[in-house]
């Protein structure tokens, strides 16, 4: 099964991932870096070309990029505290509450 899945797109966690796990079905994440947003290299100031499909996605609006960059900075600060080079987001079933 191939599905869109990243820190920003976690809709699979409620039903599909548990189903896959219980039925021994592999899941391949599509766009795990959210079209480059989770790399931290898409700055708020960056202008997207007219033919860039990301320009149609609200996450790529300046306000969306600002929120995501702030989230990444917070995540990186947590990684520095733990000494881990990896992002602090855990595996499915161990995500922090969205509230």
Secondary structure, 3 states (H helix, E strand, C coil): CEEECCCCCCHHHCCHHHHHHHCCCCCEEECCCHHHHHHCCCCCCCCCCCCCHHHHCHHHCHHHHHHHHHHHHHHHHHHHHHCCCCCCCCCCCCCCCCC
